[in-house]
């Protein structure tokens, strides 16, 4: 079957670094995307990895290892506004599959 | 550029009824995807339309259907509503099919009683 696994919740301290992992299983894998969703809001695109390695966009970085079917989102210098749910999404032959999301709690 | 718009934003329906939701993508975007979001299941893919053709379909019953018009606007229809259809229905547009960077609308909150 096709599935993505990511932790349901992660807690970190303001100013720290946090990593949200995602493992996937999908046919005809193209790449892995990450989305952020604040409560009551719509998901917004953060990053996409089609090739192995790290992609950096400001405080956010995303990593992909195709051989391990694994990726992660790295958030640095955490701010309270980063409190949200983060979804990984795998694009494959047939469809885009989203993980169930990781709720990020940030402590002051 | 205007973002993705969805109408209506909120809807209350009774079991057995049918509903039609509408989505207008960002100008120039030809792909529209629909998702169902519930607290327990996260975002579940319903279907994707590109240039008026359904390109991909998720694992939902035939009660869920959709279409895309020549101006890329899309509608989603759910017939014979069930209580379990209560959810946030999100539409997302992208430039190309299986678009990596999807832009989501605010969603339609459907409540079935």
Interface residues (C-beta under 8 A of the other chain):
Chain A: X30 X31 X33 X35 X41 X42 X43 X44 X45 X48 X50 X87 X89 X91 X94 X95 X96 X97 X98 X99 X100 X101
Chain B: X33 X35 X41 X42 X43 X44 X45 X48 X56 X57 X58 X90 X92 X98 X100 X101 X102 X103 X104 X105 X106 X107
